Amino acid sequence: MQLNYTNFLSITHNLNKIHIDQSKAHKEDIDSFITHSHSDHVVNSKQRTFATKETMALINQRCKKTSFDFSEINYNKKIKINDNLVVTPLNAGHILGSTMFFIEDFLEGKTILYTGDFNSVDSLVLDAAKPIRADILITESTFGKPGFEFGSRTDVCSNFSEAIKRDLDKGYFIILGGYTLGKNQELIYLVNKYLGQCPLVDKETYNYSMIYEDNAIFLGQYNLLDHNLLDHNILILPMNLISRNLINSLSHQLGKNVSSYLATGWNYNRGSKVFHLSDHPDYSSLLEFAREVNPKEVYTMHGFSKELASGIAQKLKVPARPIELLSQKGILDY
């Protein structure tokens, strides 16, 4: 088996070739595997494309015209590539339908765990990804740098909701910002469970939330933003739309103070308070996940790949390096 990396992972085994989260369309005889439906992991292609039904639904919601030849996959159900290469999809816990891939080469007796974007703790709406023993770990490193520590998710949700409640008690209008796919669904659930409120949401968040509901992830009540601000106390929006100008404009329009919050692992604030409610592991969690996989070697990708590779090498005493720095001619031959 040979692994190549050119902005995405390519695996060649005998006469078969597969790509994971490829960055451009390729020949139709190469199978494409998609970890999840965020746009930076999906390219429209006529190739046979393996993804969960939830990922398919979310992609089709965003891309009204697609040419995918989708093949539905299910967690823990093996996919036979050839007589000696098998891929098993595993829950990644990142967003609805997100997938890690466990790859077994029975000819050489080697295994790979490819995480894609994942979350190693339970969110309010999704179960956490579970580590599985593998010879090689290829892991995301979005927050793979010392200093990114989010604390207990239970504490984050409790502190987040208590801060919002204090502002509601003062008569403030609340704006919450997250990513329309993944984070905002968790925010809807948080507002319902912890505050007993029905939030307003933007159209994109609404459409994605309906797909969560269609797949038995029940979020609670939420309404589509449609000239009905005065009927609600909380508005959930895409994070990139929230600014001081928006806050001031809404305050003037509503005739009341407006308080805004962002749910993110990053530290920027756009004039808002920040709570570290993330769909990715923090630095300590990435190290712990790698320890439990117990690999013989690790490749880091996306985010702080150099810093995470250094941390794994120093703290776990496992050879580790960033995958993006390696030659496309073949990073592994065995």
N, C-alpha and C positions, 0 to 999 in steps of 0.2 A: 504494500500500500504506500502511496506517495501523497503527501499533503503539500499544496501550494497556497500561497497567500498573495493576492493582488487586490487589496481592498475588500476581499471576501475569501472564505475558505473554499478550496477546491480539493476533492479527494478522488484520486485515480486508483482503481483496483482491478487488475487484469484489463478487460476490455470495457469496463464500466467507469463512468465519471459522474460525480454529483457535485453540485454547488450548494452552499448554505448562505442565505441572505446575499445573493449576488447583486452587484451594483449596476449591471447592465444586462440586457437580454443576450442570450447565446444560442448556439445551434440547438435544434429541437431534440437531438439525440442525447443531450445532457440533462439529467433530471435536476430540478431546482427544489430546494427545501427552504421553507420560510419559518423563522422562529416566532414572529409575531407581526401585527399589522401596522405598526408605526411606519410612517412613510419613508423613513431613512433605511428601512430594511426590506422594502418591496419595490420590485421593478416589473412593469407589465411585460409579459413574455408569452409566446406560444408554446413554450416548453411544458412538459408534464411537470406540474408543480404540486408538491406535497405540503399540506397545511391542515390544521384542525378546522372543523366546520365553523367554529366561532371566528377564527382568523379569516376564513373565506367570506363570512357575512360582513365583517367589519371592512375588509378590503372592498367588497362590492358596494358598500354604503358610500365609501369615499370616492371610488373610481367607477363611475356609471358605465363606462365603456372599457371592458377588459378583454384580453385574448387568452387568459389563462386556461390551461387544460388541467383543472384542479383534480387532485386525487386526495380524498379525505383521509386523514390519519387520526388515530386515537391514542391517548396516553397509555403507555405500557403494552401496546400491541405492536409486535415486531414487524418491520418492513424488510423483506428479503431483496437485496440488491443483486446478489448472485449467490452461488452455493456457499461462499465463505465470507460474505460481507452482509451484516445485518444492522439496521438502524432502528433504535427504539425511541419513540417520542416520550418525553417526561414533562410533567407540569413544571413551568418556570415561575409561576406566581407573580409575574410582572404586570400583565394586563390580561383581560379575557382571552383565552385561547393560546396564550404564550407558551412556548415549547423549548425545552432543552433537548439535545439529541445525544443519545448514548450509542456509540458506534463500536461494533465488535468485528474484529478480523480473526476468524477462526483458523485461517491458514497459518498465521504467525502467532496466534494467541495473544493479541494485543487489544486494548480497549482505549477509547477516547470519550471524554465527556465534554461536549461543547455547550456552554451555558446560554449563549446569546444574552440578551438583557434578562435579568432574573431578580427575584426578591427572596431572601432567605428567612424572612419572618412573615407570619400571617398578616395580611391586611384586613381591613374591616369587611371586605367582600370576597377575597381570594385566599386559598391556602398557600402556604410557603412552598418554595422549591425544596426538595430533599436531596442531600448529597448522596452519591453512589460511588463506590470504589472504582477507580479507573487508573490505567497506567499513565495516561496523558490527560491533563486538564487544560482546556482552552477557555479562559474566563474573561468576562467583561471586567472593566476597571473604571467605570464612570466616576465613582467616588473613592478610587484606590489610592488615596494619599492621606498620610497622617494629618489629623485635624478634622476630618469628616467623621464625626461621631454623633449619631442621632438619638441615642438613648432608647429607653423602652418605648415601644409603639403605644402601649396602653397609656403611659404617662403623657406622651405627646398628644394623643387624642383627648385625654382628660384636660390637660392644660389649654389646649386649643379651644375646646368647647367652653371651658370656664371663662376664658378671655372674651369670647364672642357673647356669652350670656351677660357678662358685666356691661358690655356696650349696649346690648338689647335693653337691659334694665334702665339704662340712661336715656332710652328713646332713640338711639342711633339706628341708621340704616346700615346694613352690613354688605360688603362686597367680598367674595372669596374668589381667589384666582388659582387655577391649576391647569393641567393639560386636558384638552377636551376629551381625549381618549385615555382612560385609565384613572387619572387623578380625580377628575371631576365626578366620576361615578362614586368614588370613595367619599368625596365631600358631600354628595347628596345623601349618602347613607349616614354620614356623621351628623349632618344637620337634623335628619329625621330621628336618629337614635338618641343623640345626646341633648338635643334642644327641642324636639317635638315640633319642629317647624317644617313647612313646605316651601322649599326654595324656588325661585325663578332660575331658569337656565337658558343659555343661548341655543340657537337652533342646532348647531353641530353637536354640542354636548347632549342635547335632547335626543337626537337621532341615534347616537352611539349608546345612550342609556337604554333606549328601547330595545336594542340588540342584546344588551345585558339581561334585560327582563325576559326577552324571548328565549334566552338560554338559562333560565331558572336562577339568575342572580338578581334577587329582588332588593331594590334600593330604597324603597319607601316612596313617598309622594314627591312630585316635582311638576312644575308647570313651565310651559314655553314662554319666554319673554315676548310679549306682544302688546305694548302700550298698557301694561298692567302693573307698573311699578308700585303704584299707591296701594295695591291690594296685598303686598308682600313686605317682609322685613329683611329678606336675604336674597342676594343675587349672586349666582355662580357664573363666572366668565372665564374665557381663555386668559391665561396669565399675561400674554403679550398685549392685551387690550387695556390693562389696568395701568393708569398713570395718575399723576397729581392733577392733571387737567381734567381727567374723567371724574375723579373724586370731587373736585371743586364744582364741576358742572352739575353732577347729580345732587350735591348738597344744595346748590341754588335752586334746582328744579323741584326737589322734594321739600325744601324749606326745613331741613333738619341736618344735623351732623351726620357725616358718613365715615365709617371706619372700615378699613380694608386690610385683608390678610392674604398672604401667599402661602400655599402648601408646596414646599420644594426642599430638596436637599441642598440647593445652592444658597449663597448668602446675600445675593442682591435683593433689593426690597421695593423698588419702584414707588417709594413713598408709602409702603405698606409694612405691617408687621409680618414677620416670617416665622412659620412653624415647620420644622423639619419632618414633614410627612412625605416620605419618598417611596418610589416604586423600585428602588435599587438598594443593594446592601451598602452600609457604611464601611469604612476601612477595616474595623475590627471584624465585622461580619464576613467580609471577603476573605480575610485571613483564616477565620474559623471554618468557613466552607471549604477552603482549600485543604486545611488540615484534615477534615473529615473525609474528603475524597481520597486523601493519602496517595497522591500520584508520584510517579518517578520523575516527571518533569512537567513544567507548567509554561503555558504561553498566555500572555495578557494582551487584551485588545480593547480599543475604545476607551477614551478618557485618560486617566493617569496611569498608563500602562508601564512606563519606566519605574515610577514610584512603587507600584504594586509588585512588580517583578522583583525589585530590590528588597521590599519587605518580606516577600515569600522566601527569597533566597536566604536572607539573614535570620529570620525568625523560625522558619520551618526547616531550614537546611535542605531545601529541594531546589535543583537547578530550575531557574525561571528567567524568561526574557520576553520583551515585547514582540509580538508576532509581526507587527507592521514594519519592523526594522530588518526583517529577514528577506533573503533573496527569493524572488518568485520562481527560481529554478528548481526548487524542491527543498522544503525545510526539514522534511523527514523522509528517509528512505529506509524501510525495513521489511 
